[in-house]
Amino acid sequence: MAIHRLLQDTTFGPAEIKAVITAYDDACRALKLAAERSDPITKILAAKIIEIAKGGERDPAKICEAALREMHLPRA
């Protein structure tokens, strides 16, 4: 899963990691993508979600919405 590889380079604690993974899974579901995929769109999505979380947001729903909005991705 793209998100797990990128999380290795962060200092997030367990609660933050759970929020990021939840946001990633929700975003993948909204886009009808398989979260296990390892392709450019899931990597970019994972990076955007981590970027938002690094900015201090901890609510998975808000992280997901912000990532989709900032990437201008239509929901499936």
C-alpha angles and dihedrals in degrees: 000000000000094000095059094056092051093046090061089074095053135084094222118143124228095273092049092048090051091051092049094048091047091050091049093049091048092049091049090050091049089053094041091240126143106246090214092063119114104204135118098273095052091045091051091046091050092049092050092050091050091047090054092047091050086057088064105264112136104171107101093210092052092045091051094047093046092050094050092045095047092048092047091229119162115227114242 
